């Protein structure tokens, strides 16, 4: 197949290289629930060629093979599974019913012939390292199936999302990368939910990316420069995080320039602070700010916006926009592939 640049994935090349360094030889096994979709097939072939994952495509093996042939995409060596004909459906149904007494066995069997629940159970049982879905499913569907089947990470009650932003020419954050959360799930988080988002994102970047998180809880105010109930919610969340994760390097409320520009932090935080312009994780106060923020950075700077990676679950799940391009899907596969060992 073509090189990254020839395939139209030049923006991804640095990210792919970083992913390879992070994973070494231990490449993750990633299940793609919508395996019959042409863009999924193309992305799986590229991910396999670039050796950033071992993809598993779910769907009719015949339809996948026919679509790949029509696209001229080589998929030799890529595993394909049809849930409607897989022997594990009975075992998955039995395990689900054991965990959910009273759930009808016949309904459970039928449920696991659907690729999305089947993919989630592969994550739950450890048969794969991560799941990518959402090209043909709404985010709410991916969230619900993940919560019901994979379950939540211990100590976390809130599902949320993280984007990894790769910003051209940016020298801050973590080697030019920043983590943004939550940009896709919770419209108006409570203080407790903001704390969950903060802790889950810190866990994600530490275990998935190998970072030591430096987390800023963002606001339009820095340390009391403004007054508003939204600021109170951020400062309350900070207190909860301090109680639950006292060793975490986190500060708030901070304006974004105070969080990521050391010179501004020196002016606005004369007493210093644990972040002081060096944040590599930005926690937005609500979904309006988070969604607008990541899209502004993406569109105005030409940044790569990799995600959203869903977090808070007991396994790694990446949600795709239904308009995701092939390069978006390759990035999602690479990022979730880095989950090898993250939930050990």
VMD Tcl script that draws the C-alpha trace (Angstrom):
set ca {
  {0.00 0.00 0.00}
  {0.94 3.68 -0.15}
  {3.13 5.53 2.28}
  {1.50 7.76 4.89}
  {1.96 10.86 2.75}
  {0.71 9.16 -0.42}
  {-2.32 7.90 1.44}
  {-3.23 11.46 2.44}
  {-2.17 10.82 6.04}
  {0.88 13.08 6.21}
  {-0.46 14.87 9.31}
  {-0.57 11.54 11.09}
  {3.00 10.45 10.44}
  {4.50 12.01 13.57}
  {1.69 10.67 15.72}
  {2.08 7.20 14.23}
  {5.82 7.32 14.96}
  {5.12 8.33 18.56}
  {2.60 5.52 18.92}
  {5.16 2.99 17.69}
  {7.74 4.24 20.18}
  {5.19 4.03 23.00}
  {4.09 0.50 22.07}
  {7.43 -0.96 21.04}
  {6.81 -4.51 19.88}
  {3.71 -4.93 22.03}
  {1.05 -3.88 19.52}
  {-2.52 -3.88 20.77}
  {-5.38 -5.96 19.39}
  {-8.20 -3.58 18.44}
  {-11.72 -4.70 17.49}
  {-13.59 -2.60 14.93}
  {-17.28 -3.13 15.51}
  {-18.36 -1.70 12.13}
  {-16.09 -3.92 10.10}
  {-18.13 -3.89 6.89}
  {-17.86 -0.11 6.40}
  {-15.47 0.86 3.57}
  {-13.63 3.51 5.63}
  {-13.15 1.04 8.48}
  {-11.72 -1.56 6.10}
  {-9.32 0.99 4.59}
  {-8.21 2.19 8.03}
  {-7.72 -1.35 9.31}
  {-5.50 -2.18 6.35}
  {-3.40 0.95 6.91}
  {-3.13 0.31 10.66}
  {-1.95 -3.23 9.97}
  {0.53 -2.06 7.35}
  {1.97 0.65 9.60}
  {2.11 -1.90 12.44}
  {0.28 0.23 14.99}
  {-2.36 -2.41 15.79}
  {-3.63 -5.89 15.13}
  {-7.13 -5.07 13.83}
  {-10.10 -7.39 14.15}
  {-13.03 -6.64 11.81}
  {-16.55 -7.66 12.84}
  {-19.25 -8.41 10.29}
  {-20.02 -10.73 7.42}
  {-16.68 -12.12 6.29}
  {-17.96 -12.38 2.72}
  {-19.17 -8.76 2.62}
  {-15.93 -7.49 4.17}
  {-13.84 -9.41 1.64}
  {-16.00 -8.28 -1.29}
  {-15.87 -4.63 -0.19}
  {-12.10 -4.78 0.27}
  {-11.68 -6.29 -3.16}
  {-13.86 -3.59 -4.71}
  {-11.77 -0.91 -3.01}
  {-8.50 -2.55 -3.99}
  {-7.55 -2.80 -0.32}
  {-5.43 -5.81 0.71}
  {-6.70 -7.35 3.95}
  {-4.72 -10.59 3.94}
  {-3.71 -11.40 7.48}
  {-6.41 -9.22 9.08}
  {-8.71 -11.26 11.30}
  {-12.45 -11.15 10.54}
  {-15.24 -12.50 12.74}
  {-18.96 -12.77 12.04}
  {-20.76 -12.57 15.41}
  {-23.85 -14.25 13.98}
  {-21.80 -17.41 13.40}
  {-19.36 -17.29 16.32}
  {-19.31 -20.04 18.95}
  {-18.59 -17.52 21.73}
  {-22.07 -15.98 21.56}
  {-23.46 -18.59 23.96}
  {-20.63 -18.08 26.45}
  {-20.99 -14.28 26.24}
  {-24.73 -14.54 26.84}
  {-24.21 -16.84 29.83}
  {-21.63 -14.49 31.36}
  {-23.87 -11.49 30.88}
  {-26.87 -13.23 32.42}
  {-24.78 -14.35 35.39}
  {-23.82 -10.73 36.01}
  {-27.40 -9.53 35.40}
  {-29.77 -12.06 37.02}
  {-33.19 -12.08 35.46}
  {-32.02 -11.00 32.01}
  {-33.59 -13.45 29.50}
  {-31.05 -15.90 28.10}
  {-32.58 -15.80 24.62}
  {-32.43 -12.01 24.52}
  {-28.79 -12.13 25.63}
  {-27.89 -14.55 22.85}
  {-29.61 -12.32 20.30}
  {-27.88 -9.24 21.72}
  {-24.42 -10.72 21.24}
  {-25.00 -11.51 17.59}
  {-24.89 -7.71 17.12}
  {-21.32 -6.53 16.44}
  {-21.34 -3.65 18.97}
  {-22.21 -5.70 22.09}
  {-20.01 -8.52 20.79}
  {-17.08 -6.09 20.49}
  {-17.69 -4.77 24.01}
  {-17.68 -8.30 25.41}
  {-14.38 -9.01 23.65}
  {-12.96 -6.05 25.60}
  {-14.57 -7.17 28.86}
  {-13.17 -10.70 28.59}
  {-9.69 -9.50 27.60}
  {-9.84 -11.10 24.17}
  {-8.88 -7.70 22.71}
  {-7.18 -4.63 24.15}
  {-9.59 -1.99 22.87}
  {-12.68 -1.24 20.82}
  {-13.32 1.37 18.12}
  {-16.92 2.15 17.15}
  {-19.22 5.02 16.26}
  {-19.02 5.35 12.49}
  {-22.52 3.87 12.20}
  {-23.64 4.26 15.82}
  {-24.48 7.36 17.85}
  {-22.15 8.21 20.74}
  {-25.02 7.48 23.13}
  {-25.20 3.89 21.83}
  {-21.46 3.35 22.22}
  {-21.58 4.80 25.74}
  {-24.56 2.68 26.79}
  {-23.15 -0.60 25.49}
  {-19.74 0.14 27.03}
  {-21.27 0.97 30.40}
  {-23.56 -2.08 30.45}
  {-21.02 -4.64 29.21}
  {-17.48 -3.39 29.89}
  {-18.42 -1.57 33.08}
  {-16.84 1.39 34.82}
  {-13.30 1.83 36.09}
  {-13.06 1.36 39.85}
  {-13.76 4.60 41.68}
  {-15.19 6.37 38.60}
  {-18.92 6.83 38.06}
  {-18.80 9.22 35.10}
  {-18.09 8.34 31.48}
  {-16.29 11.12 29.64}
  {-14.04 11.72 26.65}
  {-10.56 12.93 25.82}
  {-9.07 14.36 22.64}
  {-5.33 14.25 22.07}
  {-4.36 17.48 20.30}
  {-1.23 17.46 18.12}
  {-0.53 21.15 17.45}
  {1.95 22.14 14.71}
  {4.80 24.25 16.07}
  {3.58 24.11 19.67}
  {6.40 23.45 22.13}
  {4.42 23.24 25.36}
  {2.28 20.51 26.86}
  {3.91 17.12 26.43}
  {6.25 17.36 23.44}
  {3.70 19.52 21.64}
  {0.70 17.40 22.62}
  {-2.18 18.42 24.88}
  {-5.05 16.36 26.28}
  {-8.48 18.05 26.21}
  {-11.44 16.78 28.28}
  {-14.41 16.54 28.25}
  {-15.25 17.54 24.68}
  {-17.93 15.03 23.67}
  {-20.05 13.56 26.47}
  {-21.34 15.61 29.46}
  {-23.02 18.94 28.65}
  {-22.94 20.53 32.11}
  {-20.94 18.44 34.60}
  {-21.46 18.81 38.32}
  {-18.46 19.37 40.58}
  {-18.37 15.63 41.30}
  {-18.49 14.82 37.58}
  {-15.74 17.35 36.85}
  {-13.64 15.62 39.48}
  {-14.33 12.25 37.84}
  {-13.38 13.69 34.43}
  {-10.16 15.10 35.88}
  {-9.13 11.84 37.56}
  {-10.11 9.69 34.57}
  {-8.15 11.91 32.18}
  {-5.09 11.84 34.42}
  {-5.35 8.03 34.46}
  {-5.68 7.95 30.68}
  {-2.60 10.03 29.92}
  {-0.51 8.31 32.57}
  {-1.31 4.75 31.57}
  {-2.08 5.15 27.89}
  {0.54 7.71 26.89}
  {3.15 7.37 29.64}
  {2.81 11.00 30.75}
  {3.01 12.36 34.25}
  {-0.17 14.47 34.19}
  {-0.10 18.19 34.93}
  {-3.77 19.08 35.00}
  {-5.42 22.50 34.74}
  {-9.11 23.01 35.55}
  {-10.07 25.83 33.20}
  {-12.32 28.83 33.71}
  {-12.67 32.44 32.57}
  {-11.18 33.30 35.98}
  {-7.80 32.71 37.59}
  {-7.77 32.19 41.35}
  {-10.73 34.41 42.16}
  {-10.26 37.10 39.53}
  {-13.93 36.58 38.62}
  {-17.06 35.54 40.46}
  {-19.73 33.22 39.10}
  {-21.42 29.94 40.08}
  {-19.50 28.21 37.25}
  {-16.24 29.18 38.98}
  {-17.50 27.81 42.28}
  {-18.20 24.51 40.52}
  {-14.60 24.33 39.25}
  {-13.06 25.16 42.62}
  {-15.33 22.62 44.32}
  {-14.20 20.01 41.80}
  {-10.57 20.87 42.58}
  {-11.19 20.23 46.27}
  {-12.75 16.85 45.51}
  {-9.78 15.88 43.34}
  {-7.33 16.90 46.08}
  {-9.17 14.67 48.56}
  {-9.39 11.70 46.21}
  {-5.98 11.98 44.48}
  {-3.72 14.05 46.77}
  {-0.57 13.19 44.78}
  {-1.99 14.44 41.46}
  {-0.43 17.62 40.07}
  {-3.56 19.71 39.47}
  {-4.62 23.33 39.86}
  {-7.61 25.58 39.19}
  {-9.46 27.66 38.51}
  {-7.11 28.85 35.75}
  {-7.58 30.81 32.56}
  {-6.14 28.92 29.63}
  {-3.20 31.29 29.12}
  {-2.27 30.88 32.79}
  {-2.43 27.12 32.33}
  {-0.20 26.84 29.26}
  {1.99 29.99 29.05}
  {4.67 30.21 31.78}
  {5.20 33.96 31.25}
  {1.50 34.66 31.81}
  {1.44 32.35 34.83}
  {4.35 34.27 36.35}
  {2.20 37.43 36.20}
  {-1.16 35.99 37.22}
  {0.21 33.52 39.80}
  {2.92 35.50 41.58}
  {3.07 32.84 44.29}
  {3.53 30.09 41.71}
  {1.60 26.84 41.64}
  {1.81 23.18 40.69}
  {0.98 23.92 37.03}
  {1.98 27.56 36.37}
  {1.88 27.51 32.57}
  {3.09 23.90 32.17}
  {-0.22 22.01 31.84}
  {-0.37 19.00 29.55}
  {-4.02 18.23 30.42}
  {-6.81 20.81 30.09}
  {-10.16 20.14 31.77}
  {-12.95 22.32 30.37}
  {-15.76 23.48 32.67}
  {-18.54 22.28 30.34}
  {-19.19 20.72 26.96}
  {-19.77 24.04 25.21}
  {-16.26 25.19 26.12}
  {-14.65 21.81 25.43}
  {-16.24 21.15 22.06}
  {-15.71 24.71 20.83}
  {-12.17 24.75 22.20}
  {-10.92 21.60 20.49}
  {-12.52 22.54 17.17}
  {-11.05 26.04 17.26}
  {-7.57 24.67 17.87}
  {-8.04 22.01 15.21}
  {-9.33 24.36 12.51}
  {-7.22 27.46 13.18}
  {-3.89 25.74 13.78}
  {-4.27 22.68 11.57}
  {-3.90 20.49 14.67}
  {-4.54 16.78 14.67}
  {-7.49 16.07 16.98}
  {-7.25 12.38 17.84}
  {-10.31 10.97 19.53}
  {-12.62 11.12 21.26}
  {-11.26 8.36 23.44}
  {-14.01 7.40 25.87}
  {-12.78 7.10 29.43}
  {-13.97 6.01 32.82}
  {-14.61 2.47 31.58}
  {-12.83 -0.67 32.72}
  {-11.46 -1.07 29.19}
  {-10.40 1.20 26.36}
  {-13.07 2.47 23.96}
  {-12.74 5.03 21.17}
  {-15.80 6.71 19.70}
  {-15.80 7.82 16.06}
  {-17.70 10.67 14.52}
  {-20.03 9.39 11.84}
  {-18.18 11.75 9.50}
  {-14.75 10.38 10.48}
  {-12.23 10.18 7.66}
  {-9.88 7.27 7.09}
  {-7.03 9.15 8.79}
  {-9.28 9.88 11.81}
  {-9.96 6.16 12.11}
  {-6.29 5.19 11.74}
  {-5.46 7.65 14.54}
  {-8.20 6.20 16.74}
  {-6.91 2.68 16.13}
  {-3.34 3.73 16.95}
  {-4.37 5.56 20.11}
  {-6.49 2.70 21.42}
  {-3.78 0.23 20.50}
  {-1.55 2.02 23.01}
  {-3.90 0.75 25.71}
  {-1.87 -2.45 26.00}
  {-1.24 -2.77 29.72}
  {-3.21 0.37 30.56}
  {-5.85 -1.55 32.49}
  {-3.58 -4.22 33.91}
}
mol new
graphics top color blue
foreach p $ca { graphics top sphere $p radius 0.5 }
foreach p [lrange $ca 0 end-1] q [lrange $ca 1 end] { graphics top cylinder $p $q radius 0.2 }
display resetview
